[in-house]
């Protein structure tokens, strides 16, 4: 892994959550069952935001892989803070906190105009 390049990663983009996660559509019967009768749709929205943050970190880190390195595997995914109300449009940001021999630790955040929605720590290894 090109460590210097990896250490310079910074992600900052606007993100629109799917309508189904923020009350813009009726969840299917399967989603309602998975969401415990619809009571935890906010939890599903948070998981979706964390997954979106992780995918952005993976995509940026893939550009730093050395020849022969093809896989990135998560070694840590920790949710540090979350609010319960989902945001329709938010800002996804992530930056590198630490770089090791084969792993990179990101601090990641999804926020809207009202403030933070979730903050996570994401570690990926080659």
Backbone as CSV, one residue per row, in Angstrom:
resi,resn,N_x,N_y,N_z,CA_x,CA_y,CA_z,C_x,C_y,C_z
1,UNK,0.848,-1.173,0.000,0.000,0.000,0.000,0.893,1.236,0.000
2,UNK,0.519,2.201,-0.778,1.249,3.468,-0.825,0.801,4.299,0.376
3,UNK,1.586,4.257,1.444,1.180,4.841,2.722,1.048,6.358,2.668
4,UNK,1.963,7.001,1.972,1.892,8.468,1.917,0.618,8.917,1.209
5,UNK,0.310,8.269,0.101,-0.916,8.602,-0.625,-2.142,8.322,0.243
6,UNK,-2.113,7.197,0.941,-3.238,6.832,1.810,-3.428,7.851,2.925
7,UNK,-2.334,8.362,3.465,-2.433,9.307,4.586,-3.058,10.640,4.176
8,UNK,-3.125,10.913,2.886,-3.657,12.184,2.397,-5.131,12.111,1.984
9,UNK,-5.764,10.973,2.195,-7.167,10.820,1.780,-8.076,11.722,2.613
10,UNK,-8.925,12.443,1.919,-9.973,13.249,2.556,-11.209,13.157,1.672
11,UNK,-12.320,12.786,2.256,-13.570,12.627,1.518,-14.552,13.677,2.025
12,UNK,-15.213,14.362,1.115,-16.206,15.370,1.468,-17.192,15.460,0.317
13,UNK,-18.410,14.943,0.524,-19.393,14.953,-0.547,-20.810,15.020,0.005
14,UNK,-21.708,15.497,-0.832,-23.126,15.535,-0.489,-23.722,14.166,-0.790
15,UNK,-24.627,13.724,0.081,-25.243,12.406,-0.080,-26.741,12.517,0.150
16,UNK,-27.501,11.894,-0.703,-28.972,11.859,-0.566,-29.371,10.442,-0.184
17,UNK,-29.973,10.299,0.983,-30.421,8.991,1.460,-31.644,8.547,0.674
18,UNK,-31.785,7.238,0.463,-32.988,6.737,-0.227,-34.257,7.143,0.525
19,UNK,-35.280,7.509,-0.226,-36.540,7.976,0.370,-37.117,6.991,1.378
20,UNK,-36.976,5.718,1.121,-37.556,4.701,1.997,-37.000,4.797,3.424
21,UNK,-35.783,5.327,3.567,-35.148,5.408,4.879,-35.475,6.688,5.635
22,UNK,-36.056,7.660,4.952,-36.323,8.937,5.608,-37.796,9.331,5.535
23,UNK,-38.655,8.340,5.356,-40.087,8.595,5.390,-40.710,9.008,4.083
24,UNK,-39.992,8.886,2.978,-40.547,9.289,1.688,-41.286,8.180,0.971
25,UNK,-41.351,6.999,1.547,-42.049,5.889,0.912,-42.432,4.873,1.965
26,UNK,-43.309,3.996,1.626,-43.748,2.973,2.568,-42.837,1.759,2.434
27,UNK,-42.213,1.309,3.534,-41.361,0.124,3.455,-42.177,-1.106,3.068
28,UNK,-41.538,-2.014,2.382,-42.205,-3.265,2.022,-42.459,-4.085,3.280
29,UNK,-43.300,-5.098,3.161,-43.603,-5.962,4.308,-42.326,-6.598,4.839
30,UNK,-41.417,-6.961,3.944,-40.147,-7.571,4.355,-39.322,-6.571,5.164
31,UNK,-39.267,-5.327,4.715,-38.498,-4.315,5.447,-39.118,-4.039,6.804
32,UNK,-40.453,-4.024,6.863,-41.110,-3.798,8.145,-40.818,-4.926,9.118
33,UNK,-40.808,-6.161,8.620,-40.487,-7.304,9.471,-39.047,-7.201,9.948
34,UNK,-38.146,-6.866,9.028,-36.735,-6.740,9.382,-36.529,-5.595,10.364
35,UNK,-37.390,-4.594,10.291,-37.257,-3.423,11.157,-38.131,-3.548,12.403
36,UNK,-38.479,-4.784,12.768,-39.246,-5.020,13.993,-40.567,-4.246,13.970
37,UNK,-41.311,-4.440,12.881,-42.610,-3.778,12.788,-42.515,-2.313,12.428
38,UNK,-41.404,-1.865,11.897,-41.257,-0.482,11.472,-40.746,0.452,12.553
39,UNK,-40.495,-0.059,13.752,-40.076,0.811,14.855,-38.603,1.190,14.788
40,UNK,-37.820,0.536,13.964,-36.382,0.825,13.950,-35.903,1.285,12.578
41,UNK,-36.764,1.951,11.826,-36.340,2.451,10.520,-35.193,3.436,10.672
42,UNK,-35.181,4.234,11.734,-34.057,5.160,11.972,-32.756,4.379,12.145
43,UNK,-32.829,3.230,12.784,-31.646,2.390,12.940,-31.156,1.903,11.586
44,UNK,-32.078,1.534,10.706,-31.691,1.105,9.361,-31.055,2.254,8.593
45,UNK,-31.565,3.473,8.777,-30.992,4.637,8.105,-29.562,4.867,8.579
46,UNK,-29.318,4.709,9.876,-27.969,4.879,10.400,-27.034,3.837,9.817
47,UNK,-27.479,2.593,9.787,-26.647,1.535,9.196,-26.340,1.833,7.741
48,UNK,-27.318,2.375,7.027,-27.112,2.729,5.628,-26.055,3.833,5.494
49,UNK,-26.125,4.844,6.355,-25.130,5.918,6.312,-23.730,5.403,6.609
50,UNK,-23.613,4.517,7.601,-22.298,3.952,7.932,-21.775,3.123,6.759
51,UNK,-22.653,2.364,6.113,-22.243,1.577,4.945,-21.794,2.494,3.803
52,UNK,-22.489,3.610,3.614,-22.096,4.567,2.578,-20.728,5.168,2.897
53,UNK,-20.493,5.501,4.165,-19.186,6.024,4.569,-18.090,4.987,4.332
54,UNK,-18.356,3.741,4.718,-17.360,2.682,4.525,-17.036,2.502,3.045
55,UNK,-18.043,2.526,2.194,-17.799,2.348,0.765,-16.957,3.486,0.200
56,UNK,-17.197,4.720,0.650,-16.367,5.849,0.175,-14.911,5.660,0.595
57,UNK,-14.709,5.203,1.845,-13.340,4.964,2.336,-12.663,3.858,1.529
58,UNK,-13.394,2.780,1.247,-12.856,1.677,0.435,-12.451,2.160,-0.953
59,UNK,-13.319,2.922,-1.590,-13.048,3.403,-2.944,-11.796,4.280,-2.979
60,UNK,-11.656,5.160,-1.999,-10.481,6.038,-1.952,-9.210,5.237,-1.676
61,UNK,-9.311,4.249,-0.786,-8.127,3.465,-0.421,-7.713,2.506,-1.530
62,UNK,-8.667,2.051,-2.352,-8.319,1.169,-3.482,-7.309,1.837,-4.412
63,UNK,-7.386,3.149,-4.528,-6.461,3.886,-5.399,-5.042,3.901,-4.851
64,UNK,-4.863,3.480,-3.605,-3.546,3.498,-2.961,-2.912,2.109,-2.861
65,UNK,-3.575,1.096,-3.384,-3.039,-0.257,-3.283,-1.828,-0.433,-4.183
66,UNK,-0.896,-1.236,-3.731,0.295,-1.567,-4.510,-0.030,-2.709,-5.462
67,UNK,0.879,-2.962,-6.402,0.701,-4.090,-7.322,0.603,-5.374,-6.514
68,UNK,-0.339,-6.208,-6.874,-0.527,-7.475,-6.164,-1.535,-7.403,-5.028
69,UNK,-1.841,-6.204,-4.557,-2.865,-6.048,-3.516,-4.205,-5.824,-4.217
70,UNK,-5.152,-6.683,-3.929,-6.432,-6.571,-4.620,-7.607,-6.440,-3.666
71,UNK,-7.454,-6.878,-2.448,-8.564,-6.909,-1.494,-8.362,-5.917,-0.363
72,UNK,-9.453,-5.337,0.083,-9.476,-4.541,1.304,-10.474,-5.196,2.233
73,UNK,-10.076,-5.448,3.457,-10.985,-6.074,4.410,-11.145,-5.158,5.623
74,UNK,-12.369,-5.068,6.127,-12.567,-4.254,7.331,-11.995,-4.972,8.545
75,UNK,-11.290,-4.240,9.387,-10.785,-4.803,10.634,-11.483,-4.169,11.830
76,UNK,-12.150,-3.045,11.596,-12.902,-2.381,12.662,-13.958,-1.493,12.029
77,UNK,-15.150,-1.544,12.572,-16.211,-0.627,12.198,-16.941,-0.301,13.485
78,UNK,-16.685,0.894,14.010,-17.248,1.275,15.306,-18.088,2.534,15.129
79,UNK,-19.313,2.469,15.631,-20.201,3.620,15.603,-19.964,4.409,16.883
80,UNK,-19.489,5.637,16.745,-19.114,6.437,17.906,-20.230,7.354,18.395
81,UNK,-21.114,7.775,17.500,-22.171,8.721,17.869,-23.281,8.608,16.841
82,UNK,-24.520,8.739,17.280,-25.635,8.719,16.335,-26.820,9.490,16.911
83,UNK,-27.547,10.170,16.038,-28.836,10.732,16.418,-29.895,9.847,15.779
84,UNK,-31.074,9.850,16.329,-32.067,8.886,15.876,-32.868,9.316,14.654
85,UNK,-32.972,10.593,14.394,-33.780,11.009,13.248,-32.941,11.015,11.976
86,UNK,-33.384,10.288,10.958,-32.601,10.218,9.720,-32.663,11.534,8.937
87,UNK,-31.627,11.819,8.213,-31.560,13.023,7.385,-31.699,12.640,5.921
88,UNK,-32.458,13.425,5.169,-32.638,13.148,3.732,-31.353,13.473,2.962
89,UNK,-30.808,14.641,3.206,-29.574,15.037,2.529,-28.546,15.370,3.599
90,UNK,-27.372,14.814,3.459,-26.328,15.090,4.447,-24.975,15.159,3.752
91,UNK,-23.998,15.504,4.503,-22.628,15.632,4.034,-21.839,14.467,4.604
92,UNK,-21.184,13.706,3.748,-20.318,12.620,4.184,-18.884,13.117,4.163
93,UNK,-18.206,12.998,5.283,-16.797,13.361,5.347,-16.032,12.232,6.022
94,UNK,-14.819,12.031,5.586,-13.946,11.028,6.194,-12.506,11.464,5.972
95,UNK,-11.671,11.185,6.951,-10.256,11.526,6.860,-9.458,10.456,7.582
96,UNK,-8.190,10.376,7.250,-7.323,9.354,7.820,-6.821,9.813,9.182
97,UNK,-7.014,8.947,10.180,-6.484,9.208,11.522,-5.127,8.550,11.721
98,UNK,-4.985,7.310,11.222,-3.740,6.555,11.400,-3.465,5.688,10.187
99,UNK,-2.186,5.503,9.904,-1.754,4.592,8.861,-0.748,3.640,9.484
100,UNK,-0.966,2.334,9.303,-0.025,1.316,9.783,0.572,0.620,8.555
101,UNK,1.276,-0.482,8.780,1.918,-1.193,7.669,0.935,-1.613,6.588
102,UNK,-0.189,-2.177,6.991,-1.154,-2.659,6.012,-2.575,-2.202,6.304
103,UNK,-2.750,-1.261,7.224,-4.097,-0.830,7.604,-4.186,0.691,7.683
104,UNK,-5.388,1.188,7.420,-5.670,2.618,7.505,-6.919,2.787,8.362
105,UNK,-6.860,3.719,9.316,-8.001,3.997,10.190,-8.569,5.372,9.812
106,UNK,-9.859,5.359,9.496,-10.564,6.572,9.112,-11.470,7.050,10.238
107,UNK,-11.599,8.344,10.386,-12.676,8.952,11.162,-13.679,9.389,10.112
108,UNK,-14.951,9.047,10.322,-15.971,9.333,9.313,-17.191,9.955,9.974
109,UNK,-17.888,10.790,9.212,-19.032,11.494,9.774,-20.074,11.750,8.692
110,UNK,-21.327,11.607,9.078,-22.456,12.015,8.241,-23.186,13.106,9.022
111,UNK,-23.377,14.257,8.415,-24.005,15.387,9.114,-24.952,16.118,8.177
112,UNK,-25.987,16.722,8.767,-26.873,17.579,7.995,-26.827,18.978,8.591
113,UNK,-27.733,19.849,8.168,-27.728,21.232,8.651,-27.958,21.344,10.148
114,UNK,-28.621,20.348,10.736,-28.914,20.376,12.172,-27.733,19.877,13.004
115,UNK,-26.702,19.374,12.368,-25.543,18.860,13.094,-25.257,17.423,12.734
116,UNK,-24.481,16.767,13.537,-24.055,15.408,13.249,-25.188,14.405,13.275
117,UNK,-25.170,13.463,12.384,-26.106,12.350,12.348,-25.421,11.084,12.846
118,UNK,-24.215,10.832,12.403,-23.466,9.706,12.945,-21.980,9.926,12.730
119,UNK,-21.198,9.379,13.635,-19.746,9.403,13.535,-19.257,7.979,13.733
120,UNK,-18.279,7.596,12.925,-17.801,6.216,12.977,-16.290,6.180,12.820
121,UNK,-15.713,5.097,13.282,-14.311,4.788,13.047,-14.289,3.565,12.151
122,UNK,-13.574,3.658,11.036,-13.528,2.582,10.042,-12.067,2.230,9.796
123,UNK,-11.692,0.993,10.034,-10.327,0.536,9.755,-10.377,-0.495,8.653
124,UNK,-9.531,-0.300,7.637,-9.456,-1.211,6.494,-8.009,-1.672,6.329
125,UNK,-7.831,-2.941,6.001,-6.495,-3.487,5.808,-6.388,-4.112,4.425
126,UNK,-5.180,-4.066,3.874,-4.941,-4.665,2.552,-4.529,-6.118,2.742
